Amino acid sequence: MRQILEFDGKLYSLPLLKKAAYKFSESVATIFSEKEGNLVCDFSLPDDFTDLQVTAFLDNFKKEVLDQDLRELIRAETETTRNLILAHAFSKAELEGDE
């Protein structure tokens, strides 16, 4: 059974949608394409999915897209701080052979 969702290509990236799809890849195959500035997710769902399961999957996929989008936003916002912490931690570490 096929289901399609479209996402605005200005708001979401293909790598983000791929990360979201990977979470469901054990039971659902996804093909990505682009159409008029939108990113299209074409899902192959198991034939025995009920209407309720299809609706639940589509809702869960949208939630996962939001989750991945927020993770990317937080990663970008904290990158400088994270790099400073790592640089400080490694500057204090003794290198192998430096005893």
N, C-alpha and C positions, 0 to 999 in steps of 0.2 A: 504494500500500500504506500502510495507517495503522498507527501505533504510538502508544501512550499511556504517558506517565510522569506520576506524581503526586509532588508535593513538599509537605512540611509547610509550610503558610502561616505558621506561627509561626517557622520557621527561615529561610525564604527569602522574598524579595519578588518581586512581579511585574516591576518594572524589572530586577532581577538576572537573572531567567529570560529576559527579552526580550534583554538583552545577550548572554547565552549563545546564544540562538537566532539572533541576527543573524550570528554567526560562520559558521553553516551555511546561511544564507538563500539562497545561490547554488544549492543543490541540494535543499534541504528547506524546505517551507512549514510554519509552525507556527501553530496556533490555541490561544489560552489561555482557560481558564475556571476557575471556582472550584467546588469540590464538598466540602461538609462540612468546611470549614477547610483543605482542601488546594488547591494550585494545580495545575491539570491542563494538561499540554502534549500537544496532539494533533498528531502529526507526519504529514505527507503525504510519504512517501518515494518515490523513483522505483520504478516497477513492476519494473524489471530488477535491483533490489538482491537479492543472495543473502542467505541466512540469516546468513552470516558478516558481510556488510556491514551488515546491520541491527544485529546484536549490536555490531559495532565502532562504528557511529554512536551507539547508545544509551550505550555506555561512554564514548565521547568527549564526548557531551553532558553526562553526569554530571561528568566531569573539568572541563569548561568552566564548569559551574555552581559547582563548588568554587573554581576559579580566580577567577571573578567575585566570589564571596563573600569570598575572602581579599583581593582588591583593594579591595573596599569597606571591609573591616575596617582594612586598612592606611591607606586614605585618611582614615578617621575618626580613627584613632589619631595620625596625623601632621599633621592639619589645622592645629592651633595652631602647630606649629613651621614648617610651610610658609608660613603667613600672616605669621609674624614675619620669616622670611627675605625674603619678597617685600616687605614693608613697609620693611625695612631697605634692600634693593636700590633700591627706588624713591625712598626718602628721600635717597639719595646721588646719584641720577641728575640731570643737568642737564636742565631742561625746555627745549623748543624756544623760542628767543627769550631765554633766560636766559644770556647770554654775557658 
